[in-house]
Amino acid sequence: MQETIKVQGMTCQHCEKSVHDAVAALEGVEKVQVDLATGNVDVTFDETVVTLEKMKEAIDSQGYDVVE
């Protein structure tokens, strides 16, 4: 499954890497692409292993806001 998560608060390459690494570390996440310019995080994942909510929590834990 693929989803796009909109994130606010990313301002630099370090922010981009923090979000990428937090989501990529979750079991069941197959691919993560973070676009700093748009604030989009495109994630390909196995929905039987990880939920969209868990990915949003991982982003939030890094100090960034998920836009609903």
Secondary structure as a PSIPRED ss2 file (coil, helix, strand):
# PSIPRED VFORMAT (PSIPRED V4.0)

   1 M C   1.000  0.000  0.000
   2 Q E   0.000  0.000  1.000
   3 E E   0.000  0.000  1.000
   4 T E   0.000  0.000  1.000
   5 I E   0.000  0.000  1.000
   6 K E   0.000  0.000  1.000
   7 V E   0.000  0.000  1.000
   8 Q E   0.000  0.000  1.000
   9 G C   1.000  0.000  0.000
  10 M C   1.000  0.000  0.000
  11 T C   1.000  0.000  0.000
  12 C C   1.000  0.000  0.000
  13 Q H   0.000  1.000  0.000
  14 H H   0.000  1.000  0.000
  15 C H   0.000  1.000  0.000
  16 E H   0.000  1.000  0.000
  17 K H   0.000  1.000  0.000
  18 S H   0.000  1.000  0.000
  19 V H   0.000  1.000  0.000
  20 H H   0.000  1.000  0.000
  21 D H   0.000  1.000  0.000
  22 A H   0.000  1.000  0.000
  23 V H   0.000  1.000  0.000
  24 A H   0.000  1.000  0.000
  25 A C   1.000  0.000  0.000
  26 L C   1.000  0.000  0.000
  27 E C   1.000  0.000  0.000
  28 G C   1.000  0.000  0.000
  29 V E   0.000  0.000  1.000
  30 E E   0.000  0.000  1.000
  31 K E   0.000  0.000  1.000
  32 V E   0.000  0.000  1.000
  33 Q E   0.000  0.000  1.000
  34 V E   0.000  0.000  1.000
  35 D E   0.000  0.000  1.000
  36 L C   1.000  0.000  0.000
  37 A C   1.000  0.000  0.000
  38 T C   1.000  0.000  0.000
  39 G C   1.000  0.000  0.000
  40 N E   0.000  0.000  1.000
  41 V E   0.000  0.000  1.000
  42 D E   0.000  0.000  1.000
  43 V E   0.000  0.000  1.000
  44 T E   0.000  0.000  1.000
  45 F E   0.000  0.000  1.000
  46 D C   1.000  0.000  0.000
  47 E C   1.000  0.000  0.000
  48 T C   1.000  0.000  0.000
  49 V C   1.000  0.000  0.000
  50 V C   1.000  0.000  0.000
  51 T C   1.000  0.000  0.000
  52 L H   0.000  1.000  0.000
  53 E H   0.000  1.000  0.000
  54 K H   0.000  1.000  0.000
  55 M H   0.000  1.000  0.000
  56 K H   0.000  1.000  0.000
  57 E H   0.000  1.000  0.000
  58 A H   0.000  1.000  0.000
  59 I H   0.000  1.000  0.000
  60 D H   0.000  1.000  0.000
  61 S H   0.000  1.000  0.000
  62 Q C   1.000  0.000  0.000
  63 G C   1.000  0.000  0.000
  64 Y C   1.000  0.000  0.000
  65 D E   0.000  0.000  1.000
  66 V E   0.000  0.000  1.000
  67 V E   0.000  0.000  1.000
  68 E C   1.000  0.000  0.000
